[in-house]
């Protein structure tokens, strides 16, 4: 049963996420955490791509590192973006008041 709050991801995002799994040598779970998505969603996308042997861009996931220069640059940009967002989240978590007294300054 799907939730009415199910997120929809663009085909481009899915292709990039699948390529990141294939090229990074990291687990699906690690990549999913980095991108802020469900590991089950990413695992399903990878299985679907491997089942057909193609990603949306026509690149075989099994080939893994068969990325052109533009795709490598995009992966580099996405990794940097994910790392920056993770740092921002950590900073925001540390700055959130935990109690009403802390929020009011009393």
ZIPE-V643874 format. One record per run of one state. SS is the DSSP state (H for helix, E for strand, L for the rest). FROM is the first residue (numbers start at 1). TO is the last residue. If there is no record, write none. Layout:
ss:SS from:FROM to:TO
ss:SS from:FROM to:TO
//
This chain:
ss:L from:1 to:10
ss:H from:11 to:24
ss:L from:25 to:27
ss:H from:28 to:35
ss:L from:36 to:38
ss:H from:39 to:52
ss:L from:53 to:68
ss:H from:69 to:95
ss:L from:96 to:99
ss:H from:100 to:104
ss:L from:105 to:106
//
